[in-house]
């Protein structure tokens, strides 16, 4: 690998941060039972060339293990010596772990709890050969790799990127393309690498260690994987007869094109062109950070524009609240223009469940839209659902905003009445059917940053809370159960605590009435320091595979929070259809190795009960629902992120009322 290069450095690390890498590539395998590959070392070289050219990483910051140097022991020692024990790596420095080679999926050892009773492995050069003691050398399991990464993160920070161009389907196929997968029939002992994957864990936690390289709650690193767990990662030959991994080749081409100061891990996958027969994945709690950086992007949600002649399409539709006439701002997202630069406006024309066609707005008839442009919602068209506001007494500094809120002259015509309370603070009286029933009054509202800005946030909140699919196609065939959780590893403070239902509190949430959650008083929790956490199980009784979205609407501050959002459009539907024996399929949220964090309900000082609204959206197609999220308009402007929403099909939604009440017992 050569240092330097003529590329302009357009990326900034955080303060004092640098980059280090462990690069593993295996084309030749020692065992004749494992077929050789051709493109892995070329993939590794392309990764190093890119990092060197773009970030000027010194060659001694990489440890490169290839072919016969990538034995099982050498890979484990590489993690230890080059990453964990490397005194040159400071906390927060960017760390890259790259692997190209065969992967496999095999039966879990006895005593390991694993999805489908399968674990995933990477295949070192000497797998299926015998060591000097005559014992078979096995692949490196997911638990071992994840344990090593937890160790790295504990001392070097969690700015870690793992890239795997291998597959873990455990099968072989015949094709003009070559899969990076082998069948593994070896029996793995229960204590294999136990000293690594049980590091910093209590005995009670070890059986709950997540298996699989792609589990959503991992906080130590972000994983970019070539394919789903049940797919193959392919090697392909290009027109110049050079064999490469399809994923790595595509990834490197895209990275060279991007301004990496503005790209997150999750949006990078959105930018990749589609690959034949494989769907790249992005997993990890920190996947919304900027690439190789420790910071989270604050960019708004945008959707990619597609153009067919004079017709534009966008993957935002009825499920998002788009109607005919919704306005979209167009952004030219190249490396010279920021997202804040709007080059024109398009208007929704024909709206479908998950997408719509756009036409040129009357004022932008001559708009020239470049390739790669994206669009964001500029103005929702709420129609009859425009928020009606009565201010008592009237204020000259607040004027109606078309399609957002209108000022009315009568209390009886209003959805929201605003009165002056103590000093300059305000009181909101909410008169729409849902809010008036459960959360009628809201006091002590500061009038800053401005009442007009606050009302725009209130309008956004009310509009999305009240939306539903009148067709109700799934007819409530989806259920939600709330569980109280207990930590399976209470003896130690871990980077990734694992929670499981305690088996004592399981509440099936019902519609059209309050679902009351009793929580201990602050005096009790202060005395014993026991915080109470909850998780959800979504049950699907329908014949459809579904993408679920759980969104919480807090009427106390008008914030909208995402409690569960599927990671990406390239993944399989997280909520499977009901089983053949008519049992419902289930998706845990907030516990185990599922996506989302555990939930904690709390009450403000002096408050003994509170109300919130949990809304469940389901769709047969992945869509980006982060467009609904907002911070409280009492404090800050809303901020969202973007992802990749595909095409059409059906959607449905239900709203549950959650009442939190304090108990003294």
C-alpha positions in Angstrom: 0.0 0.0 0.0 1.3 3.5 -0.9 0.8 6.5 1.3 -0.3 9.9 0.1 -2.1 10.7 -3.1 -3.4 13.7 -5.0 -6.9 13.6 -3.5 -8.2 16.6 -1.6 -8.9 15.8 2.0 -12.6 16.8 2.5 -13.3 15.0 5.7 -12.6 16.1 9.3 -12.1 13.7 12.2 -13.1 14.8 15.7 -10.5 16.5 17.9 -7.2 14.5 17.9 -8.8 11.5 16.3 -6.9 9.3 13.8 -7.6 6.1 12.0 -6.3 2.5 12.5 -7.3 -0.7 10.8 -7.3 -4.5 11.0 -7.6 -5.8 7.4 -8.3 -9.5 6.9 -8.6 -11.1 3.4 -8.4 -14.8 2.5 -8.4 -16.1 -1.1 -6.5 -19.4 -0.5 -7.6 -21.9 2.2 -5.3 -24.6 3.6 -8.1 -27.3 3.6 -9.1 -28.8 0.3 -12.7 -28.9 1.7 -12.9 -25.1 1.4 -12.9 -23.8 -2.1 -10.5 -20.9 -2.9 -11.7 -17.4 -3.8 -10.2 -14.8 -6.1 -11.3 -11.3 -5.1 -10.7 -11.0 -1.4 -7.2 -9.6 -1.4 -8.1 -7.2 -4.2 -11.0 -6.0 -2.0 -8.7 -5.5 1.0 -6.2 -3.5 -1.2 -9.0 -1.3 -2.5 -10.1 -0.6 1.1 -6.6 0.3 2.1 -6.0 2.4 -1.0 -9.2 4.4 -0.3 -8.4 5.1 3.3 -4.8 6.0 2.4 -5.8 8.3 -0.4 -8.8 10.0 1.2 -7.6 10.2 4.8 -3.8 9.9 4.4 -3.6 7.0 6.9 0.0 5.9 7.5 0.7 2.3 6.4 1.8 1.3 9.9 -1.7 2.1 11.2 -2.9 -1.0 9.3 -2.4 -4.6 10.2 -3.0 -6.7 7.1 -3.6 -10.4 7.4 -3.9 -12.3 4.1 -4.1 -16.0 3.1 -1.7 -18.0 5.2 -1.1 -15.1 7.6 -4.8 -15.0 8.4 -4.9 -18.1 10.6 -7.4 -18.4 13.5 -4.7 -17.6 16.1 -3.3 -14.7 14.1 -6.7 -13.1 13.7 -7.4 -13.3 17.4 -3.9 -12.0 18.2 -4.4 -9.2 15.7 -7.4 -7.9 17.6 -5.4 -8.1 20.9 -2.0 -6.6 19.8 -3.0 -4.2 17.1 -6.2 -2.8 18.6 -6.8 -3.7 22.2 -3.2 -3.3 23.5 -2.1 -0.7 21.0 -0.9 2.3 23.0 -0.9 4.6 19.9 -4.7 4.3 19.6 -6.4 7.0 21.7 -10.0 6.9 22.8 -12.2 8.2 20.0 -9.8 7.3 17.2 -11.5 5.8 14.1 -11.0 2.0 13.9 -11.8 -0.1 10.8 -12.1 -3.9 10.9 -12.5 -5.4 7.4 -13.0 -9.1 6.5 -13.3 -10.6 3.0 -13.4 -14.4 2.8 -15.8 -17.3 3.4 -18.5 -17.2 6.1 -20.7 -19.9 7.4 -23.7 -20.6 9.6 -23.8 -23.7 11.7 -25.6 -25.3 14.7 -25.2 -23.5 17.9 -23.2 -25.3 20.6 -25.3 -26.8 23.4 -26.1 -24.1 26.0 -25.9 -21.2 23.5 -29.2 -19.4 22.9 -29.3 -18.5 19.3 -31.9 -17.5 16.7 -32.9 -20.6 14.8 -30.3 -22.4 16.8 -27.7 -21.2 14.4 -24.5 -19.2 14.9 -22.4 -17.4 12.3 -18.7 -17.7 11.7 -15.9 -16.3 9.6 -13.5 -18.9 8.1 -9.8 -18.4 8.9 -7.2 -19.7 6.5 -6.5 -22.9 8.5 -10.1 -23.9 9.3 -10.7 -27.7 9.1 -7.1 -28.5 9.6 -5.5 -29.9 12.7 -3.4 -28.0 15.3 -0.2 -29.3 16.8 -2.3 -31.2 19.4 -4.4 -32.9 16.7 -7.5 -30.9 17.4 -9.6 -29.5 14.6 -9.3 -25.8 14.0 -12.7 -24.2 13.9 -14.2 -21.0 12.5 -14.4 -17.9 14.6 -18.0 -17.5 15.9 -20.0 -14.3 16.1 -19.8 -14.3 19.9 -16.0 -14.3 19.7 -15.8 -11.4 17.3 -18.4 -9.4 19.2 -16.6 -10.0 22.4 -13.3 -8.8 20.9 -15.1 -5.6 19.7 -16.5 -5.0 23.1 -13.0 -5.1 24.5 -11.7 -2.7 21.9 -14.6 -0.3 22.6 -14.0 -0.4 26.3 -10.6 1.1 26.0 -10.5 2.8 22.6 -14.1 4.1 22.3 -17.0 3.1 20.1 -15.9 4.9 16.8 -15.5 1.4 15.3 -16.6 0.4 11.8 -16.7 -3.3 10.8 -17.1 -4.3 7.2 -17.8 -7.9 6.3 -17.8 -9.0 2.7 -18.8 -12.6 3.4 -22.0 -14.6 3.8 -23.4 -16.6 6.6 -26.0 -18.7 4.9 -24.2 -22.0 5.5 -25.0 -23.3 2.0 -23.4 -23.6 -1.5 -24.8 -23.0 -4.9 -23.7 -23.4 -8.5 -23.7 -20.1 -10.5 -21.7 -18.0 -12.9 -21.0 -15.9 -9.8 -19.1 -17.4 -6.8 -20.6 -17.2 -3.3 -18.4 -16.5 -0.3 -19.9 -19.2 1.8 -19.1 -22.8 2.9 -21.1 -25.5 4.6 -19.9 -26.2 8.1 -20.8 -29.5 9.8 -18.2 -29.3 12.6 -19.5 -29.4 16.2 -18.5 -26.3 18.2 -17.8 -26.8 21.9 -19.9 -24.8 24.4 -16.8 -23.2 25.9 -15.1 -22.2 22.6 -13.4 -18.8 23.2 -15.4 -18.4 26.4 -12.7 -16.2 27.9 -13.2 -13.8 25.1 -17.0 -13.5 24.7 -17.8 -13.7 28.5 -15.5 -10.8 29.2 -17.1 -8.3 31.7 -20.2 -10.4 31.9 -21.9 -11.9 34.9 -22.7 -15.6 34.9 -26.4 -14.9 34.5 -25.8 -12.9 31.4 -23.9 -15.4 29.4 -26.8 -17.4 28.1 -28.4 -14.2 26.8 -25.4 -13.0 24.7 -26.8 -12.1 21.3 -25.7 -14.3 18.4 -25.2 -13.3 14.8 -23.0 -10.5 13.5 -26.1 -8.4 12.8 -27.9 -7.6 16.0 -29.4 -4.2 16.4 -28.6 -3.4 20.0 -24.8 -3.6 19.6 -23.2 -0.4 20.9 -19.5 -1.2 20.4 -19.4 -0.8 16.6 -21.4 -0.3 13.4 -21.5 -3.2 11.0 -21.7 -2.9 7.2 -22.4 -6.4 5.9 -22.6 -7.6 2.3 -25.9 -9.3 2.6 -28.7 -10.6 4.8 -28.1 -13.6 7.1 -29.9 -15.9 4.7 -28.2 -14.6 1.5 -24.9 -15.1 -0.3 -22.2 -12.5 -0.8 -21.0 -12.9 -4.3 -17.7 -12.5 -6.2 -18.1 -11.2 -9.7 -15.8 -10.7 -12.7 -15.8 -7.3 -14.2 -15.3 -6.4 -17.9 -11.5 -6.2 -17.3 -11.6 -9.8 -16.0 -10.8 -8.7 -12.5 -12.7 -10.6 -9.8 -14.0 -8.6 -6.9 -16.5 -8.9 -4.1 -19.7 -7.3 -5.5 -20.4 -5.5 -2.2 -16.9 -4.1 -1.6 -16.5 -2.9 -5.2 -19.8 -1.1 -5.1 -19.0 0.4 -1.7 -15.6 1.7 -2.7 -17.0 3.3 -5.9 -19.7 5.1 -3.8 -17.3 6.2 -1.1 -15.1 7.9 -3.7 -18.1 9.9 -5.0 -19.4 11.2 -1.6 -18.6 14.1 0.6 -18.0 12.0 3.7 -18.4 14.9 6.1 -22.2 14.6 5.5 -22.8 10.9 5.1 -24.0 8.6 7.8 -23.7 4.8 7.8 -27.4 4.3 7.3 -27.6 6.8 4.5 -24.5 5.3 2.8 -26.6 2.1 2.2 -29.4 4.2 0.8 -26.9 5.6 -1.8 -25.6 2.3 -3.0 -27.0 1.0 -6.2 -28.9 -2.3 -6.0 -26.9 -5.5 -6.1 -28.0 -8.7 -7.8 -29.2 -11.3 -5.3 -27.9 -9.6 -2.2 -29.0 -6.8 0.1 -26.3 -5.1 2.1 -27.1 -4.4 5.7 -26.2 -1.8 8.3 -26.6 -2.6 12.0 -25.8 -1.0 15.3 -27.0 1.6 17.8 -24.7 4.2 16.3 -25.5 3.6 12.6 -26.8 7.2 12.3 -23.4 8.7 13.1 -21.3 10.2 10.4 -18.9 7.8 8.7 -15.7 7.1 10.7 -16.8 9.9 13.0 -18.2 10.0 16.5 -20.9 12.5 15.9 -24.6 12.1 14.8 -25.8 13.8 11.7 -28.6 16.4 12.2 -29.7 16.4 8.6 -33.4 16.3 7.8 -35.2 13.5 6.1 -35.0 13.6 2.3 -36.2 11.2 -0.4 -34.5 10.3 -3.6 -36.2 11.6 -6.8 -36.7 9.3 -9.7 -37.5 10.7 -13.2 -39.3 9.2 -16.1 -39.6 11.8 -18.9 -41.5 14.7 -17.3 -42.8 12.6 -14.4 -41.1 12.5 -11.1 -41.7 9.8 -8.4 -40.7 9.8 -4.8 -41.1 7.1 -2.1 -43.3 9.1 0.2 -47.1 8.4 0.1 -50.3 8.0 2.0 -48.7 6.3 5.0 -46.5 9.4 5.6 -49.5 11.8 5.3 -48.8 13.0 1.7 -51.9 14.1 -0.2 -52.5 15.6 -3.6 -50.9 19.1 -3.4 -48.2 18.3 -0.7 -45.2 20.5 -1.6 -41.6 19.1 -1.7 -38.4 21.2 -1.7 -35.9 19.9 -4.2 -32.2 19.8 -3.2 -29.2 19.2 -5.5 -27.1 17.0 -3.2 -23.7 17.1 -4.8 -20.5 17.8 -3.1 -20.7 21.6 -3.6 -24.3 22.3 -2.5 -25.7 21.9 1.0 -29.1 20.5 1.8 -30.2 24.0 2.9 -29.9 25.1 -0.7 -33.4 24.6 -2.3 -33.3 24.7 -6.1 -37.0 24.4 -6.7 -40.4 23.0 -5.7 -42.5 20.0 -6.8 -46.1 19.2 -6.0 -47.6 15.8 -5.2 -50.0 14.7 -8.0 -51.1 11.1 -7.7 -50.7 9.6 -4.2 -50.4 5.8 -3.5 -49.8 4.0 -0.2 -46.0 4.3 -0.2 -45.1 6.6 -3.1 -46.4 9.4 -5.2 -45.8 11.1 -8.5 -44.8 14.8 -8.5 -45.4 17.6 -11.0 -43.7 20.9 -11.4 -45.2 23.6 -9.2 -46.8 26.5 -11.1 -44.0 28.9 -10.0 -41.2 26.5 -11.0 -42.2 25.6 -14.6 -38.6 26.0 -15.8 -37.0 24.1 -13.0 -34.0 22.0 -14.1 -33.6 19.1 -11.7 -30.1 17.4 -11.8 -29.5 13.7 -11.5 -29.2 12.6 -7.9 -31.5 15.3 -6.5 -33.5 14.6 -3.4 -36.6 16.2 -1.9 -38.0 17.0 1.5 -41.5 17.9 2.6 -41.9 21.7 2.4 -45.6 22.0 3.3 -48.1 19.4 4.3 -51.5 19.9 2.9 -53.8 19.1 5.8 -57.1 20.1 4.1 -59.9 20.1 6.6 -57.4 19.0 9.3 -55.7 22.4 9.5 -55.2 23.3 13.2 -57.8 25.9 14.3 -56.4 28.2 17.0 -58.2 30.8 19.1 -55.9 33.2 21.1 -57.4 35.1 24.0 -56.7 38.0 23.9 -55.6 38.2 20.2 -51.9 38.7 19.4 -50.7 40.8 16.4 -47.4 38.8 16.2 -49.2 35.6 15.2 -50.7 35.2 11.8 -52.4 32.2 10.1 -50.1 30.0 7.9 -51.7 28.3 5.0 -52.1 24.5 5.3 -50.5 24.6 8.8 -52.8 26.6 11.3 -55.5 29.1 11.0 -56.7 31.7 13.6 -60.4 31.6 14.3 -62.6 34.2 16.1 -64.6 31.8 18.3 -63.7 29.5 21.1 -66.4 27.1 19.8 -64.7 26.7 16.4 -61.2 26.0 17.8 -59.1 22.9 18.2 -56.8 24.8 20.5 -57.4 27.7 22.8 -54.4 29.7 24.0 -54.7 31.9 27.1 -52.2 34.0 29.1 -51.5 32.5 32.4 -48.9 33.6 35.0 -46.6 36.3 33.8 -45.8 35.8 30.1 -46.5 32.0 30.2 -49.4 30.5 28.4 -52.1 27.9 28.9 -53.3 25.5 26.1 -56.8 24.1 26.2 -57.1 21.3 23.7 -60.6 20.8 22.3 -60.1 18.2 19.5 -61.8 14.8 20.3 -58.7 12.8 21.4 -56.7 15.5 23.3 -59.8 16.9 25.0 -60.6 13.4 26.4 -57.2 12.5 27.7 -55.0 15.7 28.0 -57.2 18.7 27.9 -55.1 21.3 29.7 -51.4 22.2 29.4 -50.0 24.9 31.7 -46.9 27.0 32.1 -45.9 27.1 28.4 -43.1 29.5 27.6 -43.9 31.7 24.6 -40.4 31.3 23.2 -38.8 30.8 20.7 -42.0 32.2 19.2 -45.6 31.3 19.4 -45.8 30.9 15.6 -43.0 28.3 15.7 -44.6 26.5 18.6 -47.9 26.3 16.7 -46.2 24.8 13.6 -44.9 22.0 15.9 -48.3 21.6 17.5 -49.9 21.3 14.0 -47.4 18.7 12.9 -48.1 16.7 16.1 -51.9 16.8 15.8 -51.9 16.1 12.1 -49.9 12.9 12.4 -51.5 11.7 15.6 -55.0 11.9 14.1 -54.1 10.2 10.8 -55.4 6.6 10.1 -56.1 4.3 7.1 -59.9 4.3 6.8 -59.7 1.1 4.9 -58.3 -0.7 7.9 -56.9 -3.5 5.7 -55.4 -5.6 8.5 -58.4 -5.3 10.7 -56.4 -5.2 13.9 -54.6 -8.5 13.2 -51.6 -7.1 15.0 -51.3 -7.0 18.8 -48.9 -5.3 21.2 -48.0 -6.7 24.6 -46.2 -4.5 27.2 -43.7 -6.4 29.5 -41.9 -5.3 32.6 -38.2 -6.2 32.2 -35.5 -7.4 34.5 -31.8 -7.2 33.7 -30.3 -10.6 33.2 -26.8 -9.3 34.3 -27.5 -7.1 37.4 -24.2 -7.9 39.0 -22.1 -5.8 36.7 -22.4 -2.5 34.9 -22.0 -3.4 31.2 -21.7 -1.5 28.0 -24.7 -3.4 26.6 -27.1 -4.5 29.4 -29.4 -7.3 28.4 -33.0 -7.1 29.6 -35.6 -9.9 29.5 -39.3 -9.9 30.6 -39.7 -10.7 34.3 -42.7 -12.9 33.6 -44.8 -11.1 36.2 -46.2 -8.2 34.3 -47.5 -8.7 30.7 -50.2 -6.2 29.5 -52.0 -6.7 26.2 -52.6 -3.2 25.0 -56.2 -2.4 23.9 -57.6 0.4 21.7 -60.1 3.0 22.7 -59.4 3.1 26.4 -56.5 3.9 28.8 -53.8 1.3 29.3 -52.6 2.2 32.8 -48.9 1.6 33.8 -48.3 1.9 37.6 -44.8 3.0 38.5 -43.2 3.3 41.9 -43.2 6.6 43.6 -39.9 8.6 43.5 -39.5 8.1 47.2 -39.4 4.3 46.7 -37.0 4.4 43.7 -34.8 6.9 45.5 -34.6 4.5 48.4 -33.7 1.4 46.6 -32.3 2.8 43.3 -34.4 0.4 41.3 -35.4 1.8 38.0 -38.3 0.1 36.2 -37.9 -0.7 32.4 -40.4 -2.1 29.9 -40.4 -3.8 26.5 -42.9 -4.6 23.9 -43.8 -7.7 21.9 -45.5 -7.1 18.5 -47.6 -10.1 17.5 -48.7 -10.6 13.9 -51.8 -12.8 13.2 -52.0 -11.8 9.6 -50.8 -13.6 6.5 -48.6 -10.6 5.6 -44.9 -10.1 6.4 -44.8 -6.6 8.0 -42.5 -3.7 8.7 -43.7 -2.3 12.1 -43.1 1.3 13.4 -43.8 2.3 16.9 -44.0 6.1 17.4 -44.7 7.8 20.7 -46.6 11.2 20.9 -46.1 13.1 24.1 -48.8 15.7 24.6 -46.9 17.2 27.5 -44.3 18.8 25.2 -45.5 17.9 21.7 -42.5 15.7 21.0 -42.7 12.7 18.7 -40.3 9.9 19.4 -39.5 6.7 17.4 -39.6 3.7 19.8 -39.0 1.2 17.0 -38.0 1.7 13.4 -36.8 -1.1 11.1 -33.1 -0.4 10.3 -33.1 -0.3 6.5 -35.0 -1.0 3.4 -32.6 -3.8 2.4 -33.6 -6.0 5.3 -36.2 -8.7 5.3 -39.5 -7.8 7.0 -38.8 -8.0 10.8 -42.3 -9.2 11.6 -43.0 -12.5 9.9 -46.4 -13.7 8.8 -48.3 -16.0 11.2 -47.1 -19.6 11.4 -48.6 -22.4 9.4 -50.2 -23.7 12.6 -52.0 -20.3 13.0 -49.7 -19.2 15.8 -48.8 -15.5 15.6 -45.3 -14.5 14.8 -43.6 -12.2 17.4 -41.1 -9.4 17.4 -39.5 -8.3 20.7 -38.8 -4.5 21.0 -36.6 -3.1 23.7 -35.3 -6.3 25.2 -33.1 -9.2 24.3 -31.1 -8.6 21.1 -34.1 -6.9 19.4 -34.0 -3.4 18.0 -34.9 -0.4 20.1 -34.1 0.5 23.7 -35.9 -0.5 26.8 -38.7 1.9 27.8 -38.8 3.8 31.0 -41.9 5.7 32.2 -41.5 8.6 34.6 -43.5 11.5 36.0 -42.5 15.1 36.5 -42.1 16.5 40.0 -45.5 17.0 41.7 -47.4 15.0 39.0 -49.0 11.7 40.0 -50.4 10.7 36.6 -49.7 11.4 32.9 -51.0 10.5 29.4 -49.1 9.6 26.2 -50.1 8.2 22.8 -48.3 5.2 21.3 -49.0 4.8 17.6 -48.2 1.6 15.7 -47.8 1.8 12.0 -47.4 -1.4 9.9 -46.6 -1.8 6.3 -45.9 -4.6 3.8 -43.1 -2.4 2.4 -40.3 -0.6 4.1 -40.8 3.1 4.4 -38.9 5.9 6.1 -41.2 7.0 9.0 -38.5 9.2 10.7 -40.1 12.1 8.8 -42.7 12.2 11.6 -40.3 12.7 14.5 -39.8 16.0 16.2 -38.2 17.5 19.2 -40.5 19.5 21.5 -41.3 22.8 19.8 -41.1 24.5 23.2 -37.3 24.0 23.1 -35.9 23.4 19.6 -36.7 22.9 16.0 -37.4 19.3 14.8 -34.5 17.2 13.4 -34.8 14.0 11.5 -32.7 11.7 9.3 -33.1 10.0 6.0 -33.2 6.4 4.8 -34.5 4.4 1.8 -38.2 3.8 1.3 -39.2 1.5 -1.6 -42.6 1.0 -3.3 -46.2 0.2 -2.7 -48.7 -2.2 -1.0 -50.8 -1.8 2.1 -50.4 -0.1 5.5 -52.4 0.3 8.6 -52.1 2.1 12.0 -53.5 2.0 15.5 -53.2 4.4 18.4 -53.0 3.2 22.1 -53.5 5.5 25.1 -50.8 5.0 27.7 -51.6 6.3 31.2 -48.7 6.4 33.7 -49.7 6.5 37.3 -47.8 6.6 40.5 -48.4 4.0 43.2 -47.3 4.3 46.8 -46.9 0.6 47.3 
